[in-house]
């Protein structure tokens, strides 16, 4: 389905249940069809709910064909909204690719989730982002529409 930069076993080895990162009971799930993406310079980790795929965390490359594979996989998993965090500019192609496929894409400030204890891997990051977004606990950053972004470049 996609060109993975590492094997499923490697992802599973890093897969953790994030000790100390439990949400309070009684929270209402607002975004059941949510995915979380940890953006990187060379690859992105994507997490979907565990019941959507045998491999709920996958790793995708940064080139356009790999971003298209990511979007197709998310569609197959029934995802409607995607949240991502990034400190650099690497989020832009992912944001626009997913937006063009009709996803509700949100960029969040990494500072809002940075100081959570126990987050050690990219896999744990994307899972934690998805979980926070599922319960509506993240606030989206302002991202101008694409036509405004083009004007900002000038």
N, C-alpha and C positions, 0 to 999 in steps of 0.2 A: 504494500500500500504506500509506503514512503521509504525514503532513504534514511535509515537510522544511522546515527554516528556511533551508536553503541548497542550492544545486544540487550534483549529483554532481561536476561539474567543480571546484567550490570545494573539496570534500573531497579530491579527487584531487590538487589542487595542494598541499595541506598534507600529503598522504600521504608519509611518509618511511620510510626503512629504518633509522633511528636509528643513525648512525655511533657506534661506541664502546659500543654496548649489545648485545654479543654474549654469549651464554651459553656456558660451556665445553662442548666436545664430550664426548659420553659420558653426558650427563644422560638419564635415562629419563622419557619423557612419561607422566605419571600421569593427567591430565585432558584427554583428546583432544577431548571435546565441551565445551570451555570458551569463554566469551565474557568480554570485559573492557569495563567501562563507566567512562567518565570523567564524573562527576556535575557538573553546573553549575546555576546558579540559573535559567537560562532555557532550557537545552537540555542534552541528554546525548549523548555520542558513544559508539557501541557498535561493538566489533570482534569479528568471528567469524573462524575459520580461513579462509584465502584460497580453499580449495576448496569452501566451503559456499555461496557466493553470488557473482554477478558483481560486486557492490558489497560487499566484506567489511567496510567501515566505513560506518555510517550515522548520521545525526543525527536525534534525536527531541526533540520538545517535552516540556514538564513536566506537561501536563494529562492527566487520566485516559484520554481516548480515545487520546492519543498513546502513553501507557504500555501500553495494551492492544495497539496496533499493534506496539510494540516486542516484547511478549511473543509475539505471533503470528509475527512475523518470526523470533525466536529459535527457536521451535518448528519452523518451516519449515526452518531451518538445522540442525536436529538437535542443538541445544544442550541440555545437561543441567545444567551448573554455570556460575554467573555470579559474577564478582568485581568489586567496585566500590570506589572510594576517594572519600572526601568529607571535607571539613573542617567542614562546617556541618550543617544539618538537612535538606538537600535530598535526601539519600539515602533518607529514610524512606518516602515514597510509592512510589519505585521498588522498594525492597526488598520492601515488602508486596505490591505488584502482581505482581512476579515470583514471590514465594513462593506466592501464591494460585494461580498457574498451574503449580505443581509443580516449579519450578526449585530446585536447591540454591544458595542465594544467600549469598555471603560478603562481609562488609564488612571492609576492611583499613585499617590505620592508614596515612595518607599519608606519615608520617615514615619508614616502612620502605622506601619507594621514591622518596623525595623527592630524594635526593642523587645520583641516577644522571645522569651527564653526557649531554648531547645531547637531553634531553626539552624540547622547546620548544612543542609544540602539543597541543591536546586530543586530536587524532587519534593522535599518537605516544604519548600517555599511555594511551589505551585499548588500543592494540596492545601496549604494553609490559606492562600489567597482565595481559592475556590470555596473553602468552608466559610470564610468571613463574608464573601460575596453572597453565598447562599442565604445567609441570615441578614443581609442588608446592612452590614456593619462597616462598609467602606464608602468613602466619599470620592466621587470621580473628579479628576482634575479637568480644567477647561482645555479642550482641544478644538481649535478653530476648524470650520468646515474647509474642505480641500481647496475650494476656489479662493478663500481668504488666505490660506497658507501659501498659495502661489504668489499672491500679491505681497505677502510679507517677505518673500525671497528677494523681490525687486527692491 
